[in-house]
Amino acid sequence: AEVGMKPFTVIAIVLFSLIAILQLARFILGWEVSVNGVAIPIWASGVAFVVAGGVAVMLWRESHTRATS
């Protein structure tokens, strides 16, 4: 981690990045997921990848600009 980044921010970035990577893997590999017997569509993982990845990038950019200023 960069100097000046708060530990919670680093944990959040890592978590959101991991979620995004797993969602992308499901989207590409077509893993089936069901919750309480209801199948979750593959396209939902594409949306989840964009959202989780976007949050990770925004957190990183925000902490990076704060750390350098």
C-alpha positions in Angstrom: 0.0 0.0 0.0 1.0 3.6 -0.6 2.2 5.7 2.3 -0.7 7.8 3.6 -3.5 5.3 2.6 -5.7 4.4 5.5 -5.9 0.7 6.4 -9.7 0.6 5.9 -9.4 2.1 2.4 -6.8 -0.5 1.4 -9.0 -3.3 2.7 -12.0 -1.9 0.8 -10.1 -1.6 -2.4 -8.8 -5.2 -2.1 -12.3 -6.5 -1.3 -14.0 -4.7 -4.1 -11.3 -5.7 -6.6 -11.6 -9.4 -5.5 -15.4 -9.2 -5.9 -15.0 -7.7 -9.4 -12.5 -10.4 -10.4 -14.8 -13.2 -9.2 -17.8 -11.6 -11.0 -15.8 -11.3 -14.2 -14.6 -14.9 -13.9 -18.3 -16.1 -13.5 -19.3 -13.9 -16.4 -16.6 -15.3 -18.7 -16.7 -19.0 -17.5 -20.5 -19.1 -17.2 -20.6 -20.5 -13.6 -24.1 -21.2 -12.5 -25.2 -19.6 -9.2 -28.5 -20.1 -7.5 -29.8 -18.4 -4.3 -32.6 -20.3 -2.4 -33.3 -22.2 -5.6 -33.5 -19.2 -7.9 -30.9 -19.1 -10.7 -29.0 -15.8 -10.9 -28.6 -14.7 -14.5 -25.1 -14.5 -16.0 -25.6 -10.9 -17.1 -26.0 -9.9 -13.4 -22.3 -10.8 -12.9 -21.4 -8.4 -15.7 -23.3 -5.6 -13.9 -21.7 -6.6 -10.6 -18.2 -6.5 -12.2 -18.7 -3.0 -13.5 -20.1 -1.7 -10.2 -17.5 -3.4 -7.9 -14.7 -2.5 -10.2 -15.9 1.0 -10.5 -16.1 1.4 -6.7 -12.5 0.0 -6.3 -11.1 2.4 -8.9 -12.9 5.4 -7.4 -11.6 4.5 -3.9 -8.1 4.0 -5.2 -8.2 7.3 -7.2 -9.6 9.2 -4.2 -7.0 7.9 -1.8 -4.3 8.4 -4.3 -5.1 12.0 -4.9 -5.4 12.6 -1.1 -2.1 10.9 -0.4 -0.2 13.0 -3.0 -1.7 16.3 -2.2 
